[in-house]
Amino acid sequence: PRDQLNAGVGHIVHMAGLMAYYLNVKLPLQVLFNDSLPYIRVALENSSERYDHDHGTMPLYYTDDNNDLFTAGMAMLSYNVLCLCYSQGLEIPPNQIHHILRNLLMCCKSNNLGR
């Protein structure tokens, strides 16, 4: 189950990244990789593309030892997805902000997609 969860999160990370790229949306949180493992942090203007705990980097993969950090990372990923939605004219109700997959789908279906 952990590997399946991590694979699913990896697909979400990839999809959100592709959408941001093709829609030309600068996301507030930067996804980076260390040894092929995804991490997320506040996007720093003058930073190298590397993993760095000193800048609030959170893992986007689950292990038995990182439950709290993973939860924080997923909240950060959710924020990026919400920013994508907002950039396409969608307003997500507060009770649905944690529905990452649904929000990505709604963004893809937006009548304002790419405008």
N, C-alpha and C positions, 0 to 999 in steps of 0.2 A: 504493500500500500504506500509506503514512503516513496518508493521510486516512481510510482504512478502519480502521486501528488506532485513531486518535483518535476516530472515530465510535463504535467498539465500547467504548472506555473511557468515553466520554460516556454511553452507555447503562448501563454498570455503575454509574457515579456516580449517575445518575438513579434506577436501581432501588434501590440501597442507601439513598439519601436517602428515597425513598418508603416503603421498608420501615421505616426508623427512625421516620419520622413516624407511620405507621399503627400501629406496634407500641409507640409511645411510649418509644423507647429513645434515651437521650442518648449519642451516640457520642463517644469521646474525641478524635477528630480532626475538625476542621471543614473542610468543603468550601466554598469561596467562588469567586466568578467575577470576573475582570477582563477587560473587553472580550469577554465571552462565553467566555473560556478558563478551564477549571477549574484550581483550585489546592487544595492541602490543607495543613493545619497543625494544631498542637496547639490545641485549643479554649481560648480565653482568656476568662475571665469578663467582664472589662471592656474588650472590644475592639470597634472598629467593624468592620462587614462590608466590609473592604477587603483588597486584596492588600498584603502587607508582608513583604519579605525578612528584615527584622530578627527576625521571629518564626519562622524555620525553615519558611517557606512553600515548598512544592515543587510543580512543575507536574504536572498530570495530562493532559498532551498532549505528544506527541513531536515534536521538531524535530531537525535534524542537529546542533545545537549543545548540546542539553540531555540527552544520554543518561544521564549519572550522576544528575542531578536528577530526571529522569523515573522512573528505576529506584527511587529513594528514595520518590518520590511514590506509585508503585504498591505498594511495600511498606507504606506508610502506609494506602493504600486497603484492602489486604488485611487489615490489622489491624482496621480498622473493620468489615469483613465478618466477621471472626472474632468480634468483640464482639457483632455481631448474632446470630451462631450461638450463642454462649455464652448470650446472653439468652433464647434459645428452648430451652435445655436440651441443645444439641448439643455434643459434644466432638469436635473435629477432630484427627485424628492429626497429629503433628509433620511427617510426610513429605507431608502434603497441605495445609499451611497456605497455600501459594502458589497453590492452585487456586481462584482467586477466583470464577469462574463456577460451578463445581461446588459450592462452599460456599454461594453464594447460592441455588442450586437446592435444596440439602439443607436450608437454612433455611426455604425456602418449603414444603417437604414435611414439616417437623417436625410430629410429633404434638402437640407443645406450643405450636404457633404461636399467639401472641396470649394465652397463659394467664399 
